[in-house]
Amino acid sequence: KSLSKSEKMFFKLYANRLANSDSKKFIRLFEMMEMQKEYNEEKILKKEKTFNKKQFSNLKTLLYRQVLKSLIIINADKTIDIRITQMIGQARLLYYKCLYQQCIKMLEHARKLAEENDRQVLLLEIIELKKTVIAHTVSTRNEKRINDTVHNANKIINRLANINKFSNLSIQLSAFYRKIGFVRNEKDYKKVQ
């Protein structure tokens, strides 16, 4: 119910690319769920005899995963985190295929995007993967790459530690505010400290 009209349409197109009978079942389940005002599993099972009650939870899980995959595809260009994560995933794939130079290029693109958008956690993940890849490459520039990578990793870890401290402080102050409200007197002020 939370999918937009275009997301529903894209999901149907995405799901129909699969031609086996299981895919037809989860597409049918999606259509039946979409027709209901309020989800009712029993009505679906009574109406659609091809759904096996024992396998229904697996069918729902398959549908859920396929919906998520289609949402990732349709929203990849809208959400920078998804795009960077996809690039990291592609780099991992290149790494597993022993295509180390292509992997490093992909990680470099992901790093630039993560830096431009201040995604420190993803930057750390990129650098950790880059360390693994560098260990498998032989290059005259390895020493410089290693030193740069270690320096960048330390810089990001320090930055993340600071972000974490401020984030923790912010959430603690928010909880305190919800519990007590504004600091009204010396007693409240001492509680904050």
N, CA, C and O of each residue as an XYZ file, in Angstrom:
772
protein
N       0.818     -1.208      0.000
C       0.000      0.000      0.000
C       0.855      1.262      0.000
O       0.367      2.334     -0.361
N       2.105      1.158      0.392
C       2.930      2.352      0.451
C       3.662      2.638     -0.858
O       4.405      3.616     -0.943
N       3.469      1.813     -1.864
C       4.100      2.047     -3.153
C       3.319      3.085     -3.944
O       2.089      3.109     -3.908
N       4.040      3.939     -4.657
C       3.370      4.899     -5.528
C       2.878      4.176     -6.781
O       3.228      3.020     -7.021
N       2.073      4.859     -7.565
C       1.531      4.261     -8.773
C       2.655      3.869     -9.744
O       2.614      2.799    -10.352
N       3.651      4.742     -9.880
C       4.761      4.450    -10.797
C       5.621      3.297    -10.260
O       6.133      2.497    -11.043
N       5.782      3.206     -8.941
C       6.551      2.107     -8.347
C       5.831      0.777     -8.557
O       6.468     -0.241     -8.826
N       4.499      0.785     -8.434
C       3.721     -0.432     -8.683
C       3.853     -0.876    -10.139
O       4.036     -2.057    -10.433
N       3.757      0.096    -11.037
C       3.868     -0.214    -12.453
C       5.266     -0.762    -12.763
O       5.403     -1.746    -13.489
N       6.295     -0.123    -12.214
C       7.662     -0.585    -12.441
C       7.853     -1.989    -11.875
O       8.501     -2.829    -12.499
N       7.285     -2.246    -10.685
C       7.416     -3.578    -10.097
C       6.817     -4.643    -11.009
O       7.413     -5.701    -11.211
N       5.647     -4.363    -11.556
C       5.005     -5.343    -12.437
C       5.858     -5.604    -13.679
O       6.001     -6.748    -14.111
N       6.421     -4.543    -14.247
C       7.309     -4.714    -15.399
C       8.558     -5.498    -14.999
O       8.997     -6.400    -15.712
N       9.116     -5.139    -13.855
C      10.318     -5.806    -13.345
C      10.041     -7.287    -13.075
O      10.835     -8.151    -13.449
N       8.926     -7.569    -12.433
C       8.592     -8.947    -12.052
C       8.222     -9.806    -13.262
O       8.498    -11.005    -13.283
N       7.607     -9.200    -14.253
C       7.188     -9.966    -15.436
C       8.354    -10.422    -16.295
O       8.177    -11.258    -17.181
N       9.536     -9.888    -16.051
C      10.702    -10.337    -16.811
C      11.057    -11.776    -16.451
O      11.729    -12.467    -17.217
N      10.599    -12.225    -15.274
C      10.802    -13.613    -14.863
C       9.672    -14.438    -15.464
O       8.506    -14.056    -15.366
N      10.003    -15.551    -16.076
C       8.976    -16.288    -16.824
C       8.523    -17.590    -16.169
O       7.630    -18.248    -16.703
N       9.102    -17.991    -15.033
C       8.714    -19.281    -14.455
C       7.410    -19.179    -13.651
O       6.916    -18.081    -13.395
N       6.869    -20.318    -13.264
C       5.561    -20.350    -12.594
C       5.606    -19.720    -11.198
O       4.612    -19.144    -10.757
N       6.751    -19.820    -10.490
C       6.854    -19.190     -9.167
C       6.733    -17.678     -9.267
O       6.121    -17.039     -8.412
N       7.321    -17.107    -10.319
C       7.239    -15.655    -10.470
C       5.801    -15.236    -10.757
O       5.345    -14.194    -10.286
N       5.097    -16.046    -11.526
C       3.694    -15.737    -11.806
C       2.876    -15.759    -10.513
O       1.936    -14.980    -10.355
N       3.239    -16.653     -9.592
C       2.517    -16.736     -8.320
C       2.736    -15.477     -7.488
O       1.774    -14.932     -6.948
N       3.973    -15.003     -7.372
C       4.171    -13.829     -6.528
C       3.609    -12.569     -7.188
O       3.224    -11.628     -6.495
N       3.559    -12.545     -8.521
C       2.907    -11.420     -9.205
C       1.409    -11.457     -8.921
O       0.788    -10.427     -8.660
N       0.844    -12.655     -8.974
C      -0.590    -12.816     -8.659
C      -0.874    -12.418     -7.216
O      -1.875    -11.758     -6.937
N       0.002    -12.815     -6.304
C      -0.151    -12.436     -4.898
C      -0.111    -10.915     -4.758
O      -0.921    -10.337     -4.033
N       0.814    -10.275     -5.437
C       0.921     -8.817     -5.401
C      -0.388     -8.174     -5.875
O      -0.898     -7.250     -5.241
N      -0.918     -8.665     -6.981
C      -2.161     -8.117     -7.533
C      -3.326     -8.310     -6.571
O      -4.155     -7.415     -6.404
N      -3.389     -9.486     -5.937
C      -4.483     -9.760     -4.997
C      -4.364     -8.884     -3.750
O      -5.366     -8.389     -3.235
N      -3.144     -8.696     -3.274
C      -2.939     -7.835     -2.098
C      -3.295     -6.393     -2.432
O      -3.828     -5.662     -1.597
N      -2.995     -5.997     -3.652
C      -3.279     -4.634     -4.091
C      -4.785     -4.366     -4.162
O      -5.232     -3.243     -3.925
N      -5.557     -5.396     -4.487
C      -7.016     -5.253     -4.589
C      -7.689     -5.135     -3.224
O      -8.768     -4.553     -3.110
N      -7.053     -5.686     -2.187
C      -7.664     -5.673     -0.861
C      -7.488     -4.305     -0.192
O      -6.452     -3.652     -0.324
N      -8.528     -3.900      0.523
C      -8.418     -2.664      1.309
C      -7.589     -2.922      2.559
O      -6.760     -2.100      2.948
N      -7.821     -4.073      3.182
C      -7.052     -4.497      4.349
C      -6.583     -5.927      4.104
O      -7.360     -6.783      3.682
N      -5.303     -6.174      4.373
C      -4.702     -7.471      4.074
C      -5.419     -8.595      4.832
O      -5.582     -8.535      6.051
N      -5.844     -9.625      4.078
C      -6.497    -10.785      4.665
C      -5.968    -12.038      3.964
O      -6.357    -12.352      2.839
N      -5.087    -12.730      4.647
C      -4.424    -13.902      4.089
C      -5.417    -15.022      3.769
O      -5.303    -15.678      2.734
N      -6.375    -15.235      4.646
C      -7.355    -16.319      4.452
C      -8.161    -16.119      3.170
O      -8.396    -17.073      2.429
N      -8.582    -14.884      2.908
C      -9.346    -14.603      1.690
C      -8.509    -14.880      0.441
O      -9.006    -15.403     -0.556
N      -7.235    -14.518      0.520
C      -6.346    -14.753     -0.625
C      -6.198    -16.249     -0.874
O      -6.273    -16.705     -2.015
N      -5.988    -17.006      0.193
C      -5.813    -18.458      0.051
C      -7.084    -19.136     -0.457
O      -7.005    -20.098     -1.220
N      -8.256    -18.644     -0.041
C      -9.520    -19.220     -0.519
C      -9.753    -18.889     -1.992
O     -10.222    -19.724     -2.766
N      -9.419    -17.661     -2.359
C      -9.680    -17.203     -3.719
C      -8.697    -17.803     -4.728
O      -9.085    -18.150     -5.844
N      -7.442    -17.922     -4.340
C      -6.405    -18.424     -5.254
C      -5.993    -19.833     -4.836
O      -5.224    -20.005     -3.891
N      -6.499    -20.826     -5.536
C      -6.251    -22.227     -5.175
C      -4.827    -22.690     -5.516
O      -4.372    -23.714     -5.007
N      -4.129    -21.944     -6.370
C      -2.764    -22.351     -6.743
C      -1.752    -22.055     -5.628
O      -0.625    -22.550     -5.659
N      -2.162    -21.248     -4.646
C      -1.267    -20.955     -3.522
C      -1.348    -22.078     -2.498
O      -2.421    -22.377     -1.972
N      -0.224    -22.686     -2.224
C      -0.135    -23.736     -1.218
C       0.029    -23.068      0.144
O       0.928    -22.248      0.333
N      -0.837    -23.417      1.089
C      -0.806    -22.774      2.407
C       0.541    -22.980      3.105
O       1.014    -22.091      3.813
N       1.153    -24.141      2.910
C       2.433    -24.434      3.550
C       3.565    -23.577      2.983
O       4.516    -23.242      3.690
N       3.455    -23.230      1.718
C       4.504    -22.456      1.057
C       4.174    -20.971      0.975
O       4.931    -20.197      0.390
N       3.058    -20.573      1.553
C       2.604    -19.190      1.418
C       3.580    -18.195      2.043
O       3.805    -17.119      1.489
N       4.156    -18.540      3.181
C       5.108    -17.612      3.811
C       6.345    -17.439      2.930
O       6.910    -16.347      2.870
N       6.773    -18.505      2.245
C       7.897    -18.395      1.311
C       7.544    -17.504      0.128
O       8.369    -16.726     -0.350
N       6.311    -17.630     -0.332
C       5.837    -16.809     -1.447
C       5.806    -15.331     -1.048
O       6.205    -14.466     -1.828
N       5.337    -15.049      0.155
C       5.320    -13.664      0.648
C       6.739    -13.116      0.776
O       6.992    -11.956      0.452
N       7.668    -13.955      1.250
C       9.061    -13.530      1.377
C       9.650    -13.229      0.005
O      10.347    -12.229     -0.171
N       9.371    -14.092     -0.962
C       9.841    -13.874     -2.329
C       9.281    -12.562     -2.884
O      10.010    -11.779     -3.492
N       8.003    -12.331     -2.673
C       7.374    -11.090     -3.129
C       8.042     -9.881     -2.471
O       8.363     -8.900     -3.142
N       8.242     -9.957     -1.183
C       8.865     -8.862     -0.434
C      10.251     -8.535     -0.998
O      10.582     -7.370     -1.215
N      11.045     -9.565     -1.229
C      12.407     -9.363     -1.756
C      12.379     -8.767     -3.154
O      13.182     -7.893     -3.478
N      11.456     -9.241     -3.979
C      11.358     -8.715     -5.338
C      10.892     -7.258     -5.343
O      11.362     -6.459     -6.153
N       9.980     -6.915     -4.451
C       9.532     -5.525     -4.336
C      10.711     -4.640     -3.918
O      10.912     -3.563     -4.479
N      11.481     -5.096     -2.940
C      12.649     -4.327     -2.503
C      13.663     -4.155     -3.627
O      14.206     -3.065     -3.813
N      13.919     -5.220     -4.375
C      14.865     -5.121     -5.494
C      14.388     -4.100     -6.522
O      15.174     -3.294     -7.020
N      13.111     -4.141     -6.829
C      12.594     -3.181     -7.814
C      12.656     -1.755     -7.271
O      12.929     -0.819     -8.024
N      12.406     -1.581     -5.985
C      12.504     -0.240     -5.387
C      13.937      0.280     -5.412
O      14.169      1.468     -5.634
N      14.887     -0.607     -5.186
C      16.294     -0.201     -5.248
C      16.635      0.268     -6.658
O      17.304      1.287     -6.833
N      16.181     -0.466     -7.650
C      16.475     -0.095     -9.035
C      15.832      1.231     -9.398
O      16.484      2.106     -9.968
N      14.557      1.386     -9.071
C      13.845      2.604     -9.469
C      14.321      3.839     -8.694
O      14.231      4.960     -9.196
N      14.822      3.634     -7.480
C      15.244      4.775     -6.659
C      16.760      4.977     -6.607
O      17.240      5.851     -5.884
N      17.507      4.189     -7.356
C      18.972      4.271     -7.299
C      19.484      5.659     -7.657
O      20.424      6.150     -7.031
N      18.891      6.288     -8.638
C      19.359      7.618     -9.039
C      18.863      8.717     -8.107
O      19.418      9.816     -8.091
N      17.834      8.428     -7.339
C      17.280      9.430     -6.435
C      17.978      9.432     -5.082
O      18.009     10.458     -4.402
N      18.533      8.303     -4.689
C      19.130      8.158     -3.369
C      20.610      7.868     -3.509
O      21.003      6.820     -4.022
N      21.426      8.801     -3.050
C      22.871      8.688     -3.206
C      23.430      7.495     -2.441
O      24.365      6.845     -2.908
N      22.865      7.199     -1.266
C      23.347      6.057     -0.482
C      23.175      4.749     -1.243
O      24.058      3.891     -1.221
N      22.045      4.600     -1.909
C      21.799      3.379     -2.686
C      22.789      3.298     -3.835
O      23.334      2.230     -4.115
N      23.026      4.428     -4.507
C      23.950      4.424     -5.641
C      25.368      4.047     -5.187
O      26.038      3.247     -5.840
N      25.815      4.620     -4.079
C      27.155      4.304     -3.571
C      27.226      2.840     -3.141
O      28.206      2.151     -3.426
N      26.194      2.373     -2.459
C      26.159      0.971     -2.019
C      26.188      0.022     -3.208
O      26.842     -1.019     -3.158
N      25.479      0.380     -4.282
C      25.512     -0.447     -5.488
C      26.917     -0.472     -6.085
O      27.382     -1.516     -6.545
N      27.586      0.670     -6.078
C      28.950      0.726     -6.607
C      29.890     -0.148     -5.760
O      30.762     -0.830     -6.298
N      29.706     -0.119     -4.450
C      30.510     -0.973     -3.565
C      30.222     -2.448     -3.880
O      31.138     -3.268     -3.934
N      28.955     -2.768     -4.083
C      28.580     -4.138     -4.440
C      29.202     -4.568     -5.762
O      29.675     -5.697     -5.894
N      29.201     -3.669     -6.734
C      29.822     -3.973     -8.020
C      31.329     -4.161     -7.857
O      31.926     -5.033     -8.488
N      31.936     -3.336     -7.005
C      33.377     -3.466     -6.750
C      33.675     -4.815     -6.100
O      34.658     -5.467     -6.450
N      32.832     -5.237     -5.153
C      33.017     -6.550     -4.522
C      32.936     -7.663     -5.564
O      33.720     -8.611     -5.535
N      31.987     -7.537     -6.474
C      31.840     -8.515     -7.535
C      33.106     -8.578     -8.389
O      33.588     -9.664     -8.714
N      33.637     -7.422     -8.745
C      34.884     -7.371     -9.517
C      36.031     -7.992     -8.723
O      36.879     -8.687     -9.283
N      36.047     -7.738     -7.423
C      37.086     -8.316     -6.564
C      36.987     -9.845     -6.560
O      37.998    -10.533     -6.702
N      35.773    -10.372     -6.398
C      35.589    -11.826     -6.374
C      35.973    -12.477     -7.705
O      36.350    -13.648     -7.751
N      35.871    -11.697     -8.784
C      36.258    -12.190    -10.107
C      37.743    -11.935    -10.392
O      38.223    -12.173    -11.501
N      38.461    -11.449     -9.375
C      39.907    -11.162     -9.489
C      40.210    -10.074    -10.520
O      41.289    -10.057    -11.111
N      39.268     -9.182    -10.729
C      39.458     -8.037    -11.625
C      39.818     -6.830    -10.764
O      39.032     -5.896    -10.609
N      41.021     -6.878    -10.214
C      41.435     -5.923     -9.186
C      41.546     -4.486     -9.686
O      41.157     -3.557     -8.978
N      42.070     -4.291    -10.893
C      42.218     -2.927    -11.416
C      40.849     -2.276    -11.641
O      40.648     -1.109    -11.305
N      39.908     -3.044    -12.216
C      38.554     -2.520    -12.414
C      37.885     -2.254    -11.071
O      37.133     -1.292    -10.916
N      38.170     -3.124    -10.104
C      37.615     -2.968     -8.758
C      38.096     -1.653     -8.146
O      37.310     -0.904     -7.566
N      39.388     -1.383     -8.279
C      39.947     -0.147     -7.712
C      39.337      1.076     -8.391
O      39.059      2.077     -7.730
N      39.126      1.003     -9.713
C      38.496      2.120    -10.436
C      37.076      2.353     -9.919
O      36.665      3.493     -9.700
N      36.334      1.262     -9.728
C      34.962      1.388     -9.228
C      34.963      1.983     -7.816
O      34.144      2.846     -7.502
N      35.881      1.520     -6.974
C      35.984      2.051     -5.612
C      36.364      3.523     -5.623
O      35.914      4.287     -4.769
N      37.183      3.923     -6.577
C      37.576      5.336     -6.691
C      36.370      6.201     -7.037
O      36.200      7.288     -6.484
N      35.528      5.712     -7.961
C      34.297      6.442     -8.304
C      33.378      6.534     -7.075
O      32.814      7.589     -6.784
N      33.243      5.415     -6.368
C      32.388      5.385     -5.172
C      32.938      6.318     -4.099
O      32.174      7.004     -3.420
N      34.266      6.347     -3.943
C      34.907      7.208     -2.943
C      34.623      8.678     -3.239
O      34.271      9.444     -2.342
N      34.780      9.064     -4.508
C      34.522     10.459     -4.889
C      33.081     10.842     -4.595
O      32.816     11.922     -4.067
N      32.158      9.963     -4.934
C      30.742     10.224     -4.693
C      30.450     10.313     -3.194
O      29.699     11.182     -2.750
N      31.045      9.412     -2.425
C      30.842      9.414     -0.973
C      31.444     10.667     -0.336
O      30.851     11.240      0.578
N      32.602     11.091     -0.805
C      33.216     12.313     -0.276
C      32.394     13.542     -0.623
O      32.184     14.406      0.228
N      31.926     13.630     -1.865
C      31.113     14.772     -2.301
C      29.836     14.903     -1.488
O      29.322     16.005     -1.296
N      29.324     13.768     -1.008
C      28.048     13.764     -0.294
C      28.203     13.487      1.198
O      27.220     13.224      1.890
N      29.437     13.548      1.689
C      29.748     13.405      3.112
C      29.146     12.138      3.724
O      28.473     12.191      4.753
N      29.399     11.004      3.075
C      28.928      9.704      3.568
C      30.113      8.967      4.192
O      30.737      8.122      3.549
N      30.415      9.293      5.445
C      31.612      8.814      6.113
C      31.613      7.306      6.339
O      32.644      6.657      6.166
N      30.484      6.750      6.717
C      30.409      5.310      6.975
C      30.669      4.535      5.682
O      31.394      3.541      5.684
N      30.080      4.991      4.588
C      30.312      4.342      3.302
C      31.758      4.533      2.859
O      32.346      3.634      2.257
N      32.332      5.693      3.152
C      33.744      5.937      2.840
C      34.637      4.923      3.546
O      35.578      4.394      2.956
N      34.335      4.661      4.802
C      35.120      3.690      5.555
C      34.993      2.297      4.938
O      35.977      1.566      4.832
N      33.785      1.940      4.536
C      33.576      0.636      3.888
C      34.368      0.550      2.581
O      34.955     -0.487      2.272
N      34.380      1.639      1.821
C      35.127      1.689      0.563
C      36.619      1.503      0.834
O      37.295      0.742      0.142
N      37.118      2.197      1.832
C      38.549      2.118      2.150
C      38.922      0.729      2.654
O      39.986      0.215      2.311
N      38.067      0.120      3.457
C      38.358     -1.234      3.945
C      38.422     -2.233      2.792
O      39.282     -3.114      2.780
N      37.515     -2.097      1.825
C      37.561     -2.971      0.655
C      38.803     -2.674     -0.182
O      39.434     -3.586     -0.717
N      39.141     -1.407     -0.289
C      40.325     -1.018     -1.057
C      41.588     -1.632     -0.446
O      42.480     -2.058     -1.179
N      41.672     -1.682      0.893
C      42.815     -2.323      1.563
C      42.928     -3.785      1.136
O      44.021     -4.277      0.856
N      41.801     -4.466      1.090
C      41.786     -5.870      0.703
C      42.251     -6.045     -0.739
O      43.004     -6.968     -1.053
N      41.796     -5.152     -1.609
C      42.157     -5.245     -3.020
C      43.642     -4.954     -3.220
O      44.319     -5.660     -3.967
N      44.144     -3.929     -2.563
C      45.559     -3.555     -2.705
C      46.469     -4.716     -2.311
O      47.533     -4.905     -2.900
N      46.055     -5.477     -1.334
C      46.862     -6.621     -0.899
C      47.034     -7.652     -2.013
O      47.978     -8.443     -1.987
N      46.132     -7.647     -2.986
C      46.200     -8.621     -4.084
C      46.817     -8.055     -5.359
O      46.948     -8.772     -6.351
N      47.189     -6.806     -5.346
C      47.750     -6.208     -6.561
C      49.241     -5.990     -6.407
O      49.754     -5.761     -5.312
N      49.906     -6.068     -7.520
C      51.340     -5.795     -7.545
C      51.526     -4.572     -8.425
O      51.204     -4.580     -9.613
N      52.048     -3.535     -7.820
C      52.217     -2.297     -8.556
C      53.372     -1.512     -7.953
O      53.697     -1.657     -6.775
N      53.979     -0.685     -8.779
C      55.060      0.162     -8.273
C      54.492      1.266     -7.382
O      55.219      1.866     -6.590
N      53.189      1.532     -7.516
C      52.552      2.573     -6.710
C      51.924      2.035     -5.430
O      51.287      2.793     -4.700
N      52.088      0.752     -5.140
C      51.433      0.150     -3.978
C      51.795      0.831     -2.666
O      50.924      1.059     -1.826
N      53.070      1.157     -2.481
C      53.486      1.765     -1.218
C      52.756      3.093     -1.001
O      52.265      3.360      0.096
N      52.686      3.920     -2.041
C      51.973      5.199     -1.932
C      50.478      4.951     -1.709
O      49.857      5.599     -0.866
N      49.907      4.016     -2.462
C      48.487      3.680     -2.296
C      48.195      3.220     -0.872
O      47.209      3.636     -0.264
N      49.062      2.359     -0.350
C      48.867      1.832      1.003
C      48.938      2.953      2.026
O      48.086      3.046      2.910
N      49.949      3.805      1.911
C      50.091      4.926      2.855
C      48.905      5.878      2.780
O      48.389      6.318      3.807
N      48.473      6.198      1.553
C      47.305      7.074      1.382
C      46.045      6.435      1.964
O      45.250      7.105      2.623
N      45.870      5.147      1.719
C      44.683      4.436      2.200
C      44.661      4.377      3.720
O      43.617      4.601      4.332
N      45.803      4.076      4.336
C      45.881      4.020      5.802
C      45.623      5.406      6.392
O      44.905      5.536      7.384
N      46.200      6.430      5.790
C      45.990      7.802      6.263
C      44.506      8.184      6.168
O      43.941      8.740      7.110
N      43.888      7.882      5.026
C      42.463      8.197      4.844
C      41.583      7.420      5.817
O      40.611      7.960      6.346
N      41.921      6.163      6.053
C      41.142      5.348      6.994
C      41.203      5.948      8.391
O      40.178      6.056      9.064
N      42.389      6.339      8.831
C      42.533      6.948     10.162
C      41.768      8.262     10.258
O      41.135      8.547     11.274
N      41.829      9.059      9.195
C      41.115     10.341      9.168
C      39.600     10.125      9.283
O      38.916     10.833     10.022
N      39.095      9.145      8.548
C      37.657      8.863      8.573
C      37.236      8.299      9.927
O      36.181      8.657     10.450
N      38.054      7.424     10.492
C      37.728      6.852     11.806
C      37.651      7.956     12.855
O      36.750      7.947     13.694
N      38.573      8.897     12.819
C      38.525     10.031     13.762
C      37.276     10.876     13.538
O      36.614     11.289     14.491
N      36.961     11.129     12.269
C      35.773     11.915     11.949
C      34.506     11.197     12.423
O      33.599     11.821     12.974
N      34.454      9.875     12.201
C      33.297      9.087     12.642
C      33.179      9.064     14.165
O      32.074      9.079     14.705
N      34.316      9.028     14.851
C      34.290      9.055     16.320
C      33.677     10.372     16.795
O      32.868     10.379     17.723
N      34.055     11.480     16.167
C      33.482     12.782     16.531
C      31.986     12.839     16.211
O      31.189     13.318     17.018
N      31.619     12.352     15.039
C      30.202     12.334     14.647
C      29.408     11.501     15.652
O      28.312     11.887     16.060
N      29.965     10.361     16.044
C      29.294      9.485     17.004
C      29.105     10.182     18.354
O      28.034     10.090     18.953
N      30.144     10.878     18.835
C      30.035     11.598     20.118
C      28.920     12.629     20.058
O      28.084     12.702     20.958
N      28.911     13.434     18.985
C      27.888     14.472     18.863
C      26.498     13.880     18.663
O      25.517     14.407     19.188
N      26.412     12.808     17.919
C      25.136     12.141     17.701
C      24.582     11.583     19.014
O      23.394     11.720     19.305
N      25.459     10.950     19.805
C      25.038     10.414     21.106
C      24.578     11.535     22.025
O      23.560     11.410     22.706
N      25.324     12.625     22.044
C      24.964     13.773     22.872
C      23.623     14.354     22.438
O      22.789     14.708     23.271
N      23.427     14.446     21.140
C      22.179     14.988     20.607
C      20.979     14.143     21.013
O      19.948     14.681     21.418
N      21.105     12.838     20.908
C      19.973     11.970     21.243
C      19.717     11.970     22.757
O      18.570     11.881     23.195
N      20.791     12.069     23.553
C      20.622     12.148     25.010
C      19.923     13.448     25.399
O      19.041     13.441     26.258
N      20.308     14.566     24.774
C      19.651     15.839     25.053
C      18.191     15.816     24.615
O      17.321     16.371     25.286
N      17.939     15.174     23.494
C      16.566     15.061     23.007
C      15.709     14.263     23.988
O      14.579     14.650     24.287
N      16.242     13.161     24.483
C      15.515     12.351     25.468
C      15.300     13.133     26.757
O      14.228     13.065     27.359
N      16.314     13.870     27.176
C      16.203     14.691     28.387
C      15.114     15.749     28.207
O      14.312     15.978     29.113
N      15.088     16.386     27.049
C      14.093     17.411     26.766
C      12.683     16.820     26.794
O      11.761     17.434     27.329
N      12.520     15.638     26.222
C      11.200     14.996     26.225
C      10.758     14.620     27.635
O       9.568     14.627     27.950
N      11.727     14.294     28.470
C      11.421     13.873     29.836
C      11.135     15.073     30.746
O      10.177     15.058     31.519
N      11.968     16.105     30.649
C      11.876     17.231     31.589
C      11.383     18.517     30.938
O      10.700     19.309     31.587
N      11.708     18.737     29.692
C      11.365     19.984     29.021
C      12.552     20.931     29.076
O      13.702     20.495     29.142
N      12.271     22.221     29.050
C      13.336     23.220     29.109
C      14.006     23.222     30.475
O      13.393     22.893     31.491
N      15.281     23.603     30.474
C      15.991     23.783     31.743
C      15.439     25.071     32.357
O      15.583     26.157     31.797
N      14.801     24.921     33.527
C      14.119     26.055     34.148
C      14.860     26.626     35.352
O      14.652     27.777     35.735
N      15.725     25.808     35.943
C      16.394     26.274     37.162
C      17.754     25.587     37.295
O      18.153     24.800     36.437
N      18.438     25.892     38.358
C      19.776     25.346     38.617
C      19.744     23.824     38.764
O      20.662     23.135     38.320
N      18.699     23.310     39.381
C      18.565     21.860     39.588
C      18.497     21.123     38.233
O      19.166     20.106     38.047
N      17.691     21.638     37.292
C      17.596     21.051     35.956
C      18.930     21.150     35.221
O      19.333     20.219     34.524
N      19.605     22.275     35.381
C      20.892     22.480     34.724
C      21.917     21.446     35.204
O      22.712     20.944     34.409
N      21.898     21.133     36.485
C      22.835     20.139     37.025
C      22.531     18.736     36.490
O      23.441     17.923     36.333
N      21.274     18.456     36.214
C      20.894     17.162     35.633
C      21.471     16.998     34.230
O      21.854     15.900     33.828
N      21.527     18.106     33.493
C      22.063     18.066     32.135
C      23.558     17.757     32.176
O      24.067     17.015     31.336
N      24.249     18.324     33.143
C      25.697     18.109     33.222
C      25.948     16.723     33.741
O      27.101     16.319     33.891
